[in-house]
Amino acid sequence: QVQLVESGGGLVQAGGSLRLSCAASGRTFGSYGMGWFRQALGKEREFVATISWSGDNTYYTDSVKGRFTISRDNAKNTVYLQMNSLKPEDTAVYYCAARAGGRSIRINDYDYWGRGTQVTVSS
């Protein structure tokens, strides 16, 4: 069982930056692929970024490439999402997710989810 708790969300102006953190419980964190997803008001949840258990393999949705960076610190059981050059369309609740195995872009591949953290980007 893995429990995930996101933090770091907030209100930021367009062009600004935020760093989201996802703290995970459990001694097997280092064996889990991790992902960040987001859900804007009235829209479906969508993939943002994913990282392999080792941290050396990442993948991003096109709209955040070059602006967002996913990383992890297995010693701290934490995964991060550094978000730069934020845009109003990045406004959403951001969720952290974990799966036993490699990284994935598919929502249904993930076994554990956090409750989310709100990111609001003002224009």
N, C-alpha and C positions, 0 to 999 in steps of 0.2 A: 504494500500500500504506500502510495506517495501523496503527500499533501503539498499543495502549491499556494504560495501567498505572494501576490504582486504588490509592488509599491512604486512610487516615483511619478505617478501621473499628476496632472495639474493643468492650470491655465497658462498658456504661453502665446506670445504674439507670433504672427507669421514670420518665418525666418529664424526663429529661435530654436533652442535645443532642449531636450529632456532625455534623461536616462532612466529607463524602467529596469527594475530588478524583480526577479522571481526567486524566492527562497523556497527550497524543497526540503522536505523531511525524508528520512529513510537513508539507509547506508548504501543503497544500490544506485544512488543518483548518477554516478559515473558511468553506468551502463545504459542510461536512457537517452534516446534521441529527444530533443526538446524543440518546441516551436512557439512562435508568437502569432496570434491571430487577432483580428479586430472586428468589431461590429458597430457600425454607425446606426443612428436612430432610424428605424424603419427599413433597415437593410439586413441582408443575411450576413452571417459571420464569414470572414474571408481570411485566407492565408496571408501572412506578412513575411515571416522568415523562419528558417529552421537550421538546426546545427546538430552535427553528429555527436555521439557520446564522447569522442576524443577532442572535439572542438576544431578539427582540421578540415571539416567539410561543411560548407554553409550554402544556403540558397535563399534567394529573395524574390518576392513578386516584383514585376517590372516597375511598378509605380514608386517603389522605395529604393531601388538600386542606386548606389552612389550617395544616398542620404542616410540610410539606416545601417547599423552594424550590430549583428548578433554575436555574442561571445559567452563564454562560460568559465566558471572557476569551480572545478570539481572538489577542490579542497574546502571550499566554502558552501558547497551545495547550492550554487546560485547561477542563474543565467541572466544575462543583461540584454537590453535593447537600447543602443545609443541612437537617438533620433536627432538629426541635424536638418537644417533648412526646412523646418516644418511648414506645412501648408494647411489652410483651412480644411481641405478635403481629407486630412489625416485625423480629423476629429472623430473619436470613436472610443468605445470601451475596449481596452487591450487585454487579451487573455494569454496566459502562459499555459502550455500543455506539455505533457510528458508521455512517451511511449517506450515500451520495452523493445529495443532494437534501434535501427538506424533512423536517420532523419526522414521526414515525410512532409509533403505539402498538403496531404489530404486530412481533412478534419476527422473523418471516421477512423483514421489509423491511430488516433490518440486515446490513451486509456485514462488519463488523469487531467483534470482542469482546475485552474484557479478560479477565483470569483471575479477577477477583472479589476482594472484600474482605469479611471476616466482620464482621457487626454482631450483637451479642448484647445484648439488653435484659433485665435481671433485674427481677423483681417485688418 
